[in-house]
Amino acid sequence: MDLTIPSFTPTIIGGTSQVATQFSDQLTNAVNIAEEGRSAFDSFLQAAMEVVGETNLRQIESDIAQVNFATGATNDMLDVILAQERATSSLNFTVQVTNRIIEAYREIMRMQV
C-alpha cells in the first residue's frame, strides 16, 4: 500500500532535517491556502447574508406600505406599487443568485479529483 503525498517529493541528499523542512514548508503553504479560502468564503457568506437581509427589508417595507394604504394612513397608491416592485425585484435577484450558487456547488461536486 503506497501512502505518498502527490505533491511532496523529499530529497534525502541533505538528510532528514531537509525532508522535515520541506514537509513543514508544504504544510504551512497548505494551511495558508486553507485560511485564504476560509477568509474568501466568510466574506462571500457575509455578502450573501446582506443580500438576504436587504430582500427581507424590502418585503417588510412592502407589507407596511400595503397596511398603511389599507388602513387609510396614506392615499398614495404609487408608493404601494413601488414598494411591491422593489420587493419583487429584490426577491427575484436573491432567487437567481441562490440558483447560481447551487448550480456552481453541483458543478464542483461533479468534478473528479
Backbone hydrogen bonds, N-H to C=O, Kabsch-Sander energy under -0.5 kcal/mol:
donor,donor_aa,acceptor,acceptor_aa,energy
3,L,1,M,-0.6
8,F,5,I,-1.4
9,T,7,S,-0.7
12,I,10,P,-0.5
15,G,12,I,-1.5
19,V,15,G,-1.3
20,A,16,T,-2.5
21,T,17,S,-2.1
22,Q,18,Q,-2.6
23,F,19,V,-2.6
24,S,20,A,-2.5
25,D,21,T,-2.7
26,Q,22,Q,-2.5
27,L,23,F,-2.5
28,T,24,S,-2.5
29,N,25,D,-2.4
30,A,26,Q,-2.3
31,V,27,L,-2.3
32,N,28,T,-2.5
33,I,29,N,-2.4
34,A,30,A,-2.2
35,E,31,V,-2.5
36,E,32,N,-2.3
37,G,33,I,-2.4
38,R,34,A,-2.3
39,S,35,E,-2.5
40,A,36,E,-2.5
41,F,37,G,-2.4
42,D,38,R,-2.7
43,S,39,S,-2.2
44,F,40,A,-2.2
45,L,41,F,-3.1
46,Q,42,D,-2.3
47,A,43,S,-2.1
48,A,44,F,-2.4
49,M,45,L,-2.4
50,E,46,Q,-1.9
51,V,47,A,-1.9
52,V,48,A,-2.2
53,G,49,M,-2.4
54,E,50,E,-2.4
55,T,51,V,-2.3
56,N,52,V,-2.3
57,L,53,G,-2.3
58,R,54,E,-2.3
59,Q,55,T,-2.0
60,I,56,N,-2.3
61,E,57,L,-2.6
62,S,58,R,-2.1
63,D,59,Q,-2.3
64,I,60,I,-2.6
65,A,61,E,-2.3
66,Q,62,S,-2.2
67,V,63,D,-2.5
68,N,64,I,-2.8
69,F,65,A,-2.0
70,A,66,Q,-2.6
71,T,67,V,-2.4
72,G,68,N,-0.6
72,G,69,F,-0.5
73,A,68,N,-1.7
74,T,68,N,-1.4
77,M,75,N,-1.1
80,V,76,D,-1.0
81,I,77,M,-2.4
82,L,78,L,-2.8
83,A,79,D,-2.3
84,Q,80,V,-2.3
85,E,81,I,-2.5
86,R,82,L,-2.6
87,A,83,A,-2.2
88,T,84,Q,-2.6
89,S,85,E,-2.8
90,S,86,R,-2.5
91,L,87,A,-2.4
92,N,88,T,-2.6
93,F,89,S,-2.4
94,T,90,S,-2.3
95,V,91,L,-2.5
96,Q,92,N,-2.4
97,V,93,F,-2.5
98,T,94,T,-2.5
99,N,95,V,-2.6
100,R,96,Q,-2.2
101,I,97,V,-2.4
102,I,98,T,-2.5
103,E,99,N,-2.4
104,A,100,R,-2.5
105,Y,101,I,-2.5
106,R,102,I,-2.5
107,E,103,E,-2.1
108,I,104,A,-2.3
109,M,105,Y,-2.3
110,R,106,R,-1.4
111,M,107,E,-0.7
111,M,108,I,-0.8
